[in-house]
Amino acid sequence: MLSSFALAVAGVVSTCGLAGAAVAARALTLPAGAVAAVFGSLIVVLVGFPFLALLILFVVASVLATRYQLGEKRRRSVQEGSAGERGVSNVVAHIVVPTALAVASVGVSPHLAFGALAVLYTSALAFGASDTFASEFGVLAGRARSILTLRPVEPGTNGGVSAVGQAFAFAGAVTTALVAVGLFAAFAMPVVRPAEFVATAVVAGFAGCQVDSVLGETLENRGILTKGTTNLLGMISSVAIAIAIWVAVGGTI
């Protein structure tokens, strides 16, 4: 059996290799790849491979969604980056919270037990998938409406939502939660109360996506927030919602 040190080294090497592959595939810019490698390495060293694996699958799904009908997105000037690549601000916005949760779960007196860490971490990434799917698929919808006033807006407008985008947002949250349950079980770290786990992550992730849209319309459109800070606050809101739901259903934090 490999020692903890050997596993940590293997995790760091794997993380750096995957980040390099993402840069080579032009899914991430070089600085964004470096950020992903550093934060991903912290996650795998602190909390292990299932958490890194869930993060990697989220990144892969995000890349596929971003590249979906990229030509059409470029024609409408609604693509991510110049050719679908994601930069530092996007990576930071989606990886800081999961890393902070990992840090909070270790140490002499950890602030998060495994069950709480798993559900909050999954909720954060459920938000990421929900937000990314809503944006990347919803932007191709023929029409969108303001999340606050329901007035018609151009697809891709901050705060604009569509039936297609909302459906994919929900699907992203559901998929992330179900994959998380499978991953933790595969790594012999099964979650307790899987039904409540999935429900918490799905509701928190999808609700956080709605918060992101509201912030986009009210603050980002006015230049008070950037896209990155809007995403970061949306993810923080999803974790806060997850805490409330998890405690309400009898879970411990």
C-alpha positions, 0 to 999 in steps of 0.5 A: 500500500502506498504511503500517505506521502507517496499518494500526495506526490502522485496527486500533485503530479497528476494535478499538474499534468492535468492542468498542463493538458488543459492549457495545451488543449486551450481550455485554460490560459497558461496563468489559469492553468498554473492557478488550477495546478496550485489549488488542485494540488492543495485539495488532493493533498489535504482531502484526497482523490475523490475531491480532486476527481469531482473537481476534475470532472467539473472542469471537463464538463465545463470545457465540453459545455463551453466548446459546444457550438463554439462557432455559433457563440463566436458569431454572436460574440458570447463565447468565453474568452477569445476562443472558449478558453477560461482565464484566471478570474474564472478559475479563481472564482470556482476553485477558491471556495472548494479549496477553503472548505478543504483547508477548514476540514484539516488540522488539529481541530478541524472545523468540518467533519467529512460528511459536512465537507462532502456535502458543502464541497459538492454543493459548491461544484454543483453551483459551478456546473449549474452556472456554467451549463446555464450560461453555455447552453442558455446563451444559445436559446432564442430568447431570454428574460430578466430574472427580476422583471421578466422583460425580454433581454438578449441571450447572454445578458447578465441576469437573463434567464431562459427555459433552456438555461434553467433546465440545463442549470438544474441538470448540472446540479443534479449530475454533480450531486449524483456523480459525487455520491458515486465517486465517494463510494468508489473511493471507499468514502461513502456519504451518509444519508445519500438522499439528503446529500443529493437533495441538499447539493442540488437545491443549493447549487441551483439556488446559488445559480439564481443568486448569481443571476440576480447579482449579475443583473443588479450589481455586475451590470452596473460595474459594481461587480466583475463576472469573477466576483459575481461567480464567487459570491454565487458559490458562497451563497450556494454553500450558505444555502447548503449549510442551512439545508443540511442542518435543517435535515439533521446533518452536522457541520 
